[in-house]
Amino acid sequence: MSGGSRGIGLAIAVRLAAEGADIALIAKTDHPQPRLPGTIHTAAAAIEDAGGQALPILGDIRFEDQVAEAVAATVERFGGIDICINNASALNLAPMAEMSIKQFDLLQQINARGTFVVTKTCLPHLLKSDHAHVLSLSPPLNVEPRWLAGNSAYTLSKYGMTMITLGLAADQPTVAANCLWPRTAIRTAAVQNLLGGEESLARSRTPAIMADAAYEVLRRSPAAQSGRALIDDEVLAAAGVTDLARYHPDGDEADLMPDFFIAEVPRSSGVPLR
């Protein structure tokens, strides 16, 4: 997994560890930061507390040599790689006039290029697995102007993650390559620090919904589903889970805030409206 020190990535890692998975994660946070709780070390402790083995790796996915070293260490420790999760991501919603070229490059390097580097480096090992999955946390593709106005650089970087993942599905029929995205805002440091603070957190679901949805995708045979850009509550509905109140236990479901790339939140059982 890229990233995973906190938020959705950590929730997915802990959920998979509870099912017996061994988790290697590469992330940059070695020491706690005031606005970003969690490090690779606290994440490793949470993974092991959940029942899995953890390999925390300090590294930056912008640098292919660091990714190669992380993948090699993972294979040496665990004997191979069955699942690659592209979770690391940078967020910047500035419009073109306010975004520097350095900021633009950072978005593309971490989001789109980072997904390519991590996936490509894992691929030789995935091709040896009988349960090969790639899961990228990126949205369905949609070129309507509202997803581009004011934040085209960020949208490009996230759609890049999706296109790389769906492209792998077309290239490699033995590897299940899918994307997963939340229908609503999720209670993460990014939402708190960059997208509205406590008010936005109150209108967000917990990361557990993404963790449960990721588990449903990754537990399946690779032949069951590939080349899809999935939404968390759609995945859970297909698994028979339509009561989503536990993911928003202290709030009103009618007040949930749609995720950035989602137009609206259905106001019924949790099964998406089309």
N, C-alpha and C positions, 0 to 999 in steps of 0.2 A: 504494500500500500504506500502510495505517496501521501505525505501529510499524515494526519491521524493523531496528532498530539491533543486534539480537543474536538468538540463539536460533532458534526455528522460522522466524520472519519473515525473518531474514537468510538462513537456509539456502534458503528458497523463492526469495528474490530472486536469490541467486547461481546457483541451479539454472536459473532462467528466463533469466538473463543469459547463461549458457553456451549457451543456444539462440538467442541473438541479441536477447533482449528488452531494451527500454529501461525503466528502473525509476525512478519517482518515489516517494519515501517521505516521509511526514510523521511526525515523532516529536519527543519532548521532550528527548532526551539530546544536548546540545551539547558537554558536557565529561564526561570519564570519571569514574565514581564507583567507590569501592573495592569494593563488592559487586555492581556492575553493569557489567562490562566492555563496551566498545563504544559508539560514538556514531554520529550520522548521517554523520559524516565518515569514520570507519573503515568503515562499511557501504558508503558510496559507493565507497571505494577497492576494497573486495572485489568489488563489482558490476562495476566497470570492469576489474579484473584478470581477471574471468571472461569478459569479452568484450562486456558491454553498456555502455550509457550510463547514467549515474546523475544524478538530480536530488535531492539531499538538502534537505529543507525543515524548518526548525525550527518546530514548531507543536503545538497541543494540540487534539485532535478534540472536546473539550468545547465549543469555541467555533466556531460556524458560520461566522463571518467569516474565521477562520484557515483553515478547510477550503476555503471558497470561493476564497480567495487561492491556496491550494496547488493546487487543481484548475485554476484559470486559468493558473497558472505551468506546470503539466504540459502543458496543451493548447498553450500558446505555444511551449514547448520541443520537444515531440514531435509536435504536429499533431493530437492526439486522444487518446482513451482507449479501449482495447480490453478491459482487465481491471481490475477493482476487487477488491483483497484486503483483507478486514477482519481484521487480525491483532492490532491493539492491544487489550490487555485488562488489567484489574485483577483481582487475586486477594486474597480475604479470606474465610477459612473460619470466621469466628467465628459462633456462634449468636446468635439475637436478643438474648438477655439481655446479651451481651458486646459487641454492636456498636452504635456510636453512629449517630445519624441521619446525621451527616456522612459516616461511612464507607459507610453504605447508599447515600446519594446518589451518592457517588463511583463505586461499582460500577455503578450503573444509568447514570450519565452517560457513563462510558467504554465500557462493554460494549454495552448495548442501544441507548442513545441515540446513542453514537458510531458504531455500525454503521449506524443509520438516517441520520445526518447525512452520513457519507462516501458511502454508497450513493446517497442521493437527489441529492447534489451532482454525483456522477459520471454519474447516469442520462441526462441529456440528451446527453451525449457517447457513452455506451454505445449509445444508440438509433441513432446514426449509424454504428456499427461493424458490419462483417459477421462479427466474431469476438467478440461481446460476452459476457463472463463476469463473474459476481460469485462470489467464493469467501470464505466466512466460516469462521474457525477456531472452530467451536462444535459442541456435541455433539448426538447424536440426542435427541429428546424422549422423556422417560420420567417418569411422575408417581408411580412407586413411592415410598413413604415414605423408603426408605433414601437417595434422592438429595436429600431435603429436610431430613431430620433433622440439626440442628446447623449447617446452612449454607444455609438457604432463600434468603437474600439473594443469595449468589453464584450459586446455581442459577437463580434468577429472571433474573439478569442474563445468564447464558450461554444459557439457553433463549430469552430475548428476542432475542439475536443470531440464533438459529436460526429463530425464528418470523418475524422481519423478512425474512430471506433467502428462506425458503420462500414467504412472502407475495409477494415480488417475482416469484418464478417463476410464481406463479398470475396475477399482474397483467400480466406482460410476456413474451409467448411468444417474442420474438426475443432475449431475454437469458437465457443459461443461469445460473441462480442455485442454487448448491449449498453445502453445508457439509462440512467435513472435520475429523475428530477422530482422535487417536491411540488405538490399543488399549492401549498401555502408557504408563507414564511416559516422558518425554523428557528428555534431559540438557540442562537449561536452568538459568539463574540462579534462576528461581522454585522449581524442585525443590530446588536446593542450599540456598537461603536460607530457604525456608518449609515444605518438605515432607520433611525428613529428612536433609539434608546429604549427606555422601559415601556413606553406606550406600544412600540412595535413588538417587543417581547411578549407582552400580554396578549397580543393578537396572533401569536405564533404557536405552532405545534412543537412538541419536543422532538429532539433528534431520534428518539426511539422509533418513530414511524418510518423513517428512512432506513434504520437498521433492520427492522422487521421486513420491510419490502426488499432490501438487498438480500437478506437471507433467503427469501422465497425465490428470488431469481437464481441465486448461486447454488442452491441445494439441488436444482434440477439437472438432469442429464444435459450436456452441451447440445445434443441433437434436438432438445425440446423447444428451444427459442434462441434466435440469434438475429442480429441486424435490426433491433427494435430500440426506439427511444421511448422509454416507459415512464409513467407517472406513478408516484408512490401509492396513492389510494386505489388506482386501477389494478396494480399488482396485488394488493391486499384483497380487493373485492374478488378477483379471480381465485384467490385462495380461500374464499368464504368469509373474509373479515370485512364487515361493513359498518360495525359500530366503532367509530374512531374517537369516541369521547375520551378514552384514556390517554390519548395523545395531547389533549388540551383540557386537563382535569380541573383547572381553576378558572375557566373562562367560558364564554358563550360561543358555541360553534358558529352562530350567525355573524359573529364579529371577526372571524378569521380574516387575515390579510392575505390576498393572493400573492404567490411568489412573483418575482420580477417578470418572468417569462410566461406567466399564466394569466389569462384574461379575467377569470372569475372563479369563485369557490362555490360548488353546488351546495344548496341549503337543505339537503334531505339526508339520505342514509349514508352518505359517503361514497356512493357509487357515482362516478362522474356523469354529468349530463352532456349530451352531444347536440 
